[in-house]
């Protein structure tokens, strides 16, 4: 991606220097790649699922100690990249909302290490990136990008951008009253596939606006979408696939949704309106 000369977003909260215990917050649902399947992703990453589940079920877990404030962080280049991608989503969605005579309110993006307290409750990095509708924030531990490359086989800067755009897609859904939670697996799959579609649409519009894409970028995005398909994650962790338990969609469904967004001349191609 050609992002070196792009602006950085002001909507970044860097909490990587925080540490201590975290409690459980409100009961609002969490949307995003992070809940592809908490137990599956925990097993895949070699994390005790009980620790992750305890934070969801009402228990508490100690946060891992993060780098001390002011310490040199080797992933600051990644943080700047995330900030630039977030700024790109702001530009695209500002323009799209303006076309509909609406005002876009961008989300805040929180960088954290190990564990974090959100408006939706406590979360650990093993859950992956997620969007919390209660506080309108996207939460990302940058170590997830390393896991994507090394464990999920989804390398590349655009693969990382896809993750950010997917979570921002949940924010767009939230603003439009389209973010469903607590309505069963089928509704969850529809919500997640729509966020994938919105990520594809962002890629199309961002490239039209700023020419950010390079050869191979779209393939990286589709590779990332496929890597976090429920079927692939279940096969890797359980050795079998249980379609009725899907919460995010199969690899093929996620790739198709992303491609649909890329091919859509307007956001209505994702939202289902003519």
ABEGO torsion letter per residue (X at the ends): XBAAABBBBAABBBAAABBEBBBBBBABBBBEAAAABAAAAAAAAGBBAAAAAAAAAGBBBBBBBBBBBGBBBAAAAAAAAAAAAAAAAAAAAAAAAAAAGBBBBBBBBBBBBGBBBBAAEBBBAAAEBBBBAAAGBBBBBAAAAAAAAAAAGBBEAAAAAAAAAAAAAAAAAAAAGABBBGAEAAAAAAAAAAAAAAAAAAAAAAAAAAGABBBGAAAAAAAAAAAABAAAAAAAAAGBBBAAABAAEBAAAAAAAAAAAAABABAAAAAGBX
